[in-house]
């Protein structure tokens, strides 16, 4: 079975041809010597084994590699998304549903050659893309594996599936490597961000990163089968008691990116990890709170995107 969408060539294939992908590997790896990949800018020498806030050093650490059918339709398509779950995270959200991976170190050290082969295996199994889940702190290690995989024939688009807590400088480095950005917009209020994930600067850093992703990738583009090949799709999880600031987040997207932006409005929140004992995060959003979020999207004219129960929501 031919599993490659041949109408679109991923950017890293062009970088490979002109030698720029190898240069990207060197430049990104050098940033690990005084790590400044995320907005925390810990400054530790991860190549010598020091750990940043993310609790990872300079080695590639991966929790799972699998074919995942449950992403948004343009990402999962009919054959699934080839997901790589990276261990560690630049945030410690109280409600993280993947906290064993993000905060407790679940995963194992993997050589770049092994991850390259695992990506090629996903391609052979029919994956529509390679989906990097929480990759920010391990971008240099991934790009090293990507170089090997590309040399061996990888041709799948790269999806950058992120919390949205990013440095613009890293997004610039990813130009030509990432085809599809899939970031969160978690909060509208620095106070809520500090309460939920310990970073009052989340809102500022997130807004800057979203603008950089939009300028780089633009609106979501799909092939004839409805599978994404390039662009930006923003996720927003509705939290109880308005902690996520849904109307304000959506208003920012409408104002800054325009009505052509694609939004995945998620109602799947449930208490997990420390949220189980932290009101008001210790309950699911009510039906009224979910309905208000959908109404806000509709009022703002955001017609492109998905909800948990209906897809697409327009356009």
C-alpha distance (Angstrom), angle and dihedral (degrees) to the residues before:
residue distance angle dihedral
X1 . . .
X2 3.80 . .
X3 3.82 104.5 .
X4 3.81 98.8 175.6
X5 3.81 123.5 100.1
X6 3.78 95.8 -136.7
X7 3.80 96.5 -173.5
X8 3.81 90.6 76.8
X9 3.78 128.5 47.5
X10 3.81 112.8 -154.2
X11 3.79 113.8 -120.8
X12 3.79 94.3 -117.9
X13 3.82 89.8 64.3
X14 3.81 88.7 63.8
X15 3.81 91.0 45.3
X16 3.79 88.9 51.7
X17 3.80 92.9 53.4
X18 3.80 94.8 52.7
X19 3.80 96.3 40.3
X20 3.79 94.2 -111.9
X21 3.81 94.5 118.7
X22 3.81 91.3 64.6
X23 3.80 88.9 49.4
X24 3.82 89.3 51.9
X25 3.81 90.1 53.7
X26 3.80 91.7 53.1
X27 3.80 95.1 45.4
X28 3.81 94.7 46.9
X29 3.78 94.0 45.3
X30 3.80 90.2 52.5
X31 3.81 88.8 59.4
X32 3.82 88.6 65.3
X33 3.83 90.7 68.0
X34 3.81 89.9 74.7
X35 3.77 98.2 8.6
X36 3.80 114.8 -133.6
X37 3.79 100.0 152.6
X38 3.81 97.2 119.8
X39 3.82 131.2 36.5
X40 3.82 91.0 -94.5
X41 3.83 90.1 68.6
X42 3.81 92.5 -163.8
X43 3.81 91.3 -176.1
X44 3.82 94.6 -147.5
X45 3.80 122.8 144.6
X46 3.77 100.1 -113.7
X47 3.82 91.9 174.6
X48 3.81 88.6 65.8
X49 3.81 91.2 51.0
X50 3.80 100.5 -93.7
X51 3.80 116.6 143.3
X52 3.77 126.1 -131.9
X53 3.80 125.9 -157.1
X54 3.81 86.7 -76.9
X55 3.83 88.3 65.7
X56 3.79 93.3 -129.2
X57 3.78 130.5 112.1
X58 3.81 128.8 -155.4
X59 3.78 94.5 -63.6
X60 3.80 124.8 97.0
X61 3.81 108.2 -104.8
X62 3.80 118.9 -173.0
X63 3.81 131.9 178.6
X64 3.81 100.4 -169.0
X65 3.79 144.3 -8.4
X66 3.79 114.9 -161.2
X67 3.79 148.5 141.3
X68 3.80 105.5 -99.1
X69 3.83 121.9 -163.0
X70 3.82 99.5 -179.7
X71 3.80 104.9 75.1
X72 3.82 121.8 105.2
X73 3.84 111.8 -59.8
X74 3.84 95.6 -103.6
X75 3.81 89.4 52.3
X76 3.81 101.5 39.6
X77 3.80 96.0 34.8
X78 3.80 115.2 171.7
X79 3.81 96.8 -51.0
X80 3.79 103.8 40.4
X81 3.78 139.0 -109.0
X82 3.80 120.2 -80.8
X83 3.79 100.7 -125.7
X84 3.80 127.8 -164.3
X85 3.82 113.8 -167.9
X86 3.81 109.2 -155.6
X87 3.80 118.7 -153.4
X88 3.78 118.3 -118.3
X89 3.79 131.3 23.2
X90 3.78 141.5 -138.2
X91 3.82 90.2 -128.5
X92 3.80 133.0 51.2
X93 3.80 102.2 -152.6
X94 3.79 114.1 -170.1
X95 3.81 90.7 -136.2
X96 3.82 100.1 43.4
X97 3.80 109.8 149.8
X98 3.82 91.2 -162.2
X99 3.82 94.8 47.9
X100 3.85 95.9 135.1
X101 3.82 87.5 62.4
X102 3.81 99.6 33.9
X103 3.81 100.6 38.9
X104 3.81 110.1 14.2
X105 3.79 100.6 50.0
X106 3.80 100.2 -113.8
X107 3.80 108.2 168.4
X108 3.77 139.6 64.6
X109 3.77 138.6 -106.9
X110 3.79 111.0 -96.1
X111 3.78 129.6 -170.4
X112 3.83 115.5 -122.6
X113 3.82 89.9 -117.7
X114 3.81 90.5 58.2
X115 3.79 93.9 49.9
X116 3.81 89.6 47.1
X117 3.79 89.9 54.8
X118 3.81 91.2 46.2
X119 3.82 89.8 53.9
X120 3.79 91.1 49.9
X121 3.80 88.6 49.7
X122 3.82 89.9 53.5
X123 3.79 88.3 51.8
X124 3.80 90.9 51.9
X125 3.82 89.8 49.2
X126 3.81 90.6 57.0
X127 3.80 104.4 -99.7
X128 3.80 113.7 166.8
X129 3.81 93.1 -146.1
X130 3.79 146.7 -10.5
X131 3.80 107.2 -99.3
X132 3.82 115.9 -158.3
X133 3.82 109.1 -155.3
X134 3.83 113.0 -157.7
X135 3.81 93.8 -16.8
X136 3.84 103.7 154.2
X137 3.80 98.9 105.2
X138 3.83 93.0 42.6
X139 3.80 100.8 44.2
X140 3.85 94.3 116.4
X141 3.80 91.9 51.0
X142 3.80 91.9 47.3
X143 3.81 94.2 48.7
X144 3.80 88.9 52.8
X145 3.82 88.7 56.1
X146 3.81 90.8 43.2
X147 3.80 91.0 56.7
X148 3.81 90.5 55.8
X149 3.81 92.8 45.1
X150 3.82 92.7 47.8
X151 3.80 90.6 51.0
X152 3.82 87.5 53.9
X153 3.80 95.2 49.6
X154 3.81 110.0 -82.5
X155 3.79 109.8 158.4
X156 3.82 104.7 163.3
X157 3.83 122.3 121.6
X158 3.81 116.2 -104.7
X159 3.82 118.4 -123.3
X160 3.81 117.5 -158.2
X161 3.82 103.7 -151.6
X162 3.79 104.4 -172.7
X163 3.80 145.6 162.0
X164 3.80 86.6 -121.6
X165 3.81 91.9 -118.4
X166 3.79 95.1 125.7
X167 3.78 143.6 141.6
X168 3.79 115.7 -120.9
X169 3.80 89.2 -135.7
X170 3.81 90.4 62.6
X171 3.81 91.9 47.8
X172 3.81 87.7 54.5
X173 3.82 89.7 52.2
X174 3.81 89.1 52.9
X175 3.80 92.9 58.4
X176 3.79 105.6 123.3
X177 3.82 93.0 14.3
X178 3.80 101.2 67.9
X179 3.79 118.9 55.6
X180 3.81 100.5 176.6
X181 3.79 126.8 32.8
X182 3.81 116.8 -153.8
X183 3.83 104.4 177.6
X184 3.79 131.9 160.0
X185 3.75 126.1 -120.9
X186 3.80 96.5 -157.4
X187 3.80 107.4 168.4
X188 3.79 144.0 16.5
X189 3.80 96.5 -163.6
X190 3.83 126.6 64.5
X191 3.82 87.5 -148.9
X192 3.82 92.0 55.9
X193 3.80 90.8 45.2
X194 3.80 91.2 51.9
X195 3.81 90.9 49.1
X196 3.80 96.2 46.6
X197 3.80 103.1 35.4
X198 3.79 107.2 8.2
X199 3.82 96.4 -113.0
X200 3.79 119.3 104.7
X201 3.82 88.5 -179.0
X202 3.81 91.7 63.5
X203 3.80 93.5 98.6
X204 3.81 94.8 51.1
X205 3.81 95.1 44.3
X206 3.80 92.6 43.1
X207 3.80 94.6 51.8
X208 3.79 92.1 48.8
X209 3.80 91.6 48.6
X210 3.80 93.8 48.4
X211 3.79 90.5 53.2
X212 3.81 90.7 49.9
X213 3.81 92.0 48.8
X214 3.80 90.9 49.0
X215 3.79 93.0 50.0
X216 3.79 90.2 49.1
X217 3.81 102.1 42.3
X218 3.82 107.4 15.5
X219 3.80 125.4 -161.0
X220 3.77 121.0 -14.2
X221 3.80 114.0 -78.6
X222 3.80 122.2 -163.5
X223 3.78 134.6 -169.7
X224 3.80 125.7 -123.2
X225 3.82 89.8 -79.0
X226 3.80 93.1 55.6
X227 3.81 93.9 -107.5
X228 3.80 117.7 138.1
X229 3.79 117.6 -112.4
X230 3.81 100.0 168.3
X231 3.78 143.1 -1.9
X232 3.79 143.7 55.8
X233 3.82 129.7 -54.5
X234 3.83 114.4 178.5
X235 3.80 122.2 -152.6
X236 3.80 125.0 -151.3
X237 3.82 124.1 -175.3
X238 3.81 115.3 -153.9
X239 3.82 110.3 -132.0
X240 3.82 128.1 -164.4
X241 3.81 122.1 -93.6
X242 3.80 91.4 20.6
X243 3.83 93.0 -74.6
X244 3.79 90.9 143.4
X245 3.80 92.4 55.0
X246 3.79 90.5 -137.0
X247 3.84 99.4 179.0
X248 3.80 91.3 48.5
X249 3.82 93.7 45.9
X250 3.78 91.8 49.8
X251 3.80 91.2 45.4
X252 3.81 89.6 54.5
X253 3.81 91.2 51.6
X254 3.80 91.7 48.8
X255 3.81 93.3 46.6
X256 3.81 99.0 41.5
X257 3.80 102.5 33.2
X258 3.79 103.2 22.6
X259 3.77 133.7 -126.8
X260 3.80 91.1 -63.1
X261 3.80 92.5 73.8
X262 3.81 116.0 111.8
X263 3.81 115.8 -130.5
X264 3.79 131.1 -169.4
X265 3.81 106.1 -154.4
X266 3.80 106.8 -162.0
X267 3.80 126.0 -158.4
X268 3.81 96.0 176.0
X269 3.81 98.0 105.3
X270 3.79 117.0 137.3
X271 3.81 129.2 163.2
X272 3.79 112.5 -88.5
X273 3.79 137.6 158.5
X274 3.83 111.6 -4.6
X275 3.80 92.5 -8.3
X276 3.81 88.5 77.6
X277 3.80 88.7 76.7
X278 3.82 100.4 27.7
X279 3.83 115.8 87.2
X280 2.98 131.6 -117.3
X281 3.82 88.9 20.8
X282 3.81 89.2 59.8
X283 3.81 92.8 85.5
X284 3.77 139.2 52.9
X285 3.81 119.7 -106.4
X286 3.77 112.6 -91.2
X287 3.80 123.3 -114.6
X288 3.81 87.5 -107.1
X289 3.82 91.7 54.8
X290 3.80 91.3 49.9
X291 3.79 91.6 47.6
X292 3.82 90.9 50.3
X293 3.82 89.7 53.5
X294 3.79 91.9 52.0
X295 3.80 90.7 46.8
X296 3.80 90.4 52.4
X297 3.80 91.3 53.8
X298 3.79 91.2 48.7
X299 3.82 94.1 48.1
X300 3.80 90.6 52.0
X301 3.79 91.8 52.7
X302 3.81 94.7 -115.8
X303 3.79 99.1 154.3
X304 3.79 100.9 155.8
X305 3.75 116.3 84.4
X306 3.77 149.4 42.6
X307 3.76 144.6 -78.0
X308 3.79 127.8 -161.6
X309 3.79 93.9 -99.5
X310 3.79 104.0 29.2
X311 3.77 133.3 41.1
X312 2.86 134.6 -140.4
X313 3.80 103.9 11.3
X314 3.75 92.9 -156.2
X315 3.76 148.4 -49.2
